Amino acid sequence: AVVGRVERPESKEGAAKIDAWIESVNALHEGDDKSGAQFVYSKNMPDIETVMREFDPEVEEALRNSGFPDNLPDMDLKSTIKYMCAILDIPVYEGYMNESLHLMFTAYMHLKNNPYLRAEATTPGKGKG
């Protein structure tokens, strides 16, 4: 997801984007969105906020230059899961891959349902719609 900025925060549209972002962060902290925030992992896992943190600019550039995700190496499903989790710093424990997937998809769901990011993706010149 592309995290942008609000061009004119004083405008009605800018204020709405900021309010939507604050609301989504509050929901994340409160666990109100029933997105798996109550899930108890068997092994040590990072919290959702850690997984959702913004990549360093160097990492973003490397991913962009590699053609990620379209140019993934040819590998089986289990290896692909380990590869994707490694990029997100999600540990994959032997016999507990489903928990790693749960955390990865929970992060994806938070990003996908974030009204601020949705607005950024549909703004002309910003991301994909």
C-alpha positions in Angstrom: 0.0 0.0 0.0 1.1 3.5 -0.7 1.1 5.8 2.3 0.7 9.3 1.0 0.2 12.7 2.5 -2.8 15.0 2.7 -2.1 17.8 0.2 -4.5 20.3 1.8 -5.4 19.2 5.4 -7.4 22.3 6.0 -9.8 21.5 3.2 -13.0 19.5 3.8 -11.6 16.5 1.8 -8.3 16.7 3.7 -10.0 16.8 7.1 -12.1 13.8 6.1 -9.0 11.8 5.1 -7.3 12.7 8.4 -10.4 11.8 10.4 -10.7 8.4 8.6 -7.1 7.6 9.3 -7.4 8.5 13.0 -10.6 6.3 13.2 -8.8 3.4 11.5 -5.8 3.7 13.9 -8.2 3.9 16.9 -10.0 0.8 15.7 -6.7 -1.0 15.3 -5.7 -0.2 18.9 -9.1 -1.1 20.3 -9.5 -4.3 18.3 -13.1 -3.2 17.3 -12.8 -4.4 13.7 -12.9 -8.1 14.5 -9.9 -8.7 12.3 -8.2 -11.3 14.4 -6.8 -8.9 17.0 -7.9 -11.3 19.7 -6.0 -14.3 18.2 -3.5 -15.8 20.6 -0.5 -17.3 18.8 1.2 -20.4 20.0 4.7 -19.1 19.3 6.2 -15.6 19.7 4.9 -13.3 16.9 5.3 -9.6 16.3 2.3 -7.4 17.0 0.2 -6.2 14.0 1.6 -2.6 14.3 5.2 -3.9 13.9 4.2 -5.9 10.8 2.4 -2.9 9.3 5.2 -0.4 9.8 6.5 1.4 6.7 9.4 -0.1 4.9 12.7 1.8 4.9 13.1 3.7 1.6 16.0 1.4 0.6 13.8 -1.7 1.0 10.9 -0.1 -1.0 13.3 0.8 -3.8 14.8 -2.7 -3.8 11.4 -4.3 -4.0 10.3 -1.9 -6.7 13.5 -2.6 -8.8 13.1 -6.4 -8.4 9.7 -6.3 -10.0 8.1 -7.6 -6.8 5.6 -9.2 -6.6 5.2 -10.1 -10.3 8.7 -11.6 -10.6 8.7 -14.0 -7.6 11.2 -16.9 -7.9 9.7 -20.2 -9.1 9.0 -22.1 -5.9 6.4 -24.3 -4.2 3.6 -22.9 -2.0 5.4 -23.6 1.3 8.5 -21.8 0.1 6.5 -18.9 -1.2 4.8 -18.5 2.2 8.2 -18.5 3.9 9.5 -15.9 1.4 6.6 -13.6 1.8 6.7 -13.8 5.6 10.4 -13.2 5.5 9.9 -9.9 3.6 7.4 -8.8 6.3 9.6 -10.0 9.2 7.0 -12.6 10.2 8.6 -15.7 11.7 7.6 -19.1 10.4 7.8 -21.8 12.9 7.9 -25.5 11.9 4.3 -26.8 12.2 2.9 -23.3 12.8 2.8 -21.9 9.3 -0.9 -21.2 9.6 -0.3 -18.8 12.4 2.3 -16.9 10.2 -0.3 -16.8 7.4 -2.9 -15.5 9.8 -0.7 -12.6 10.9 0.2 -11.8 7.3 -3.4 -11.8 6.1 -4.5 -9.8 9.2 -2.0 -7.1 8.2 -3.2 -7.2 4.6 -6.9 -6.9 5.8 -6.0 -3.9 7.9 -4.3 -2.2 5.0 -7.0 -3.1 2.5 -9.8 -1.8 4.8 -8.0 1.4 5.8 -10.1 4.2 4.5 -7.2 6.6 4.3 -5.2 4.2 2.1 -8.3 3.5 0.0 -8.7 7.2 -0.6 -5.0 7.5 -1.6 -5.3 4.6 -4.1 -8.3 6.1 -5.8 -6.9 9.7 -6.0 -5.6 10.4 -9.5 -1.8 10.0 -9.7 -1.7 8.0 -6.5 -1.3 4.2 -6.5 -3.7 1.8 -8.2 -7.5 2.0 -8.0 
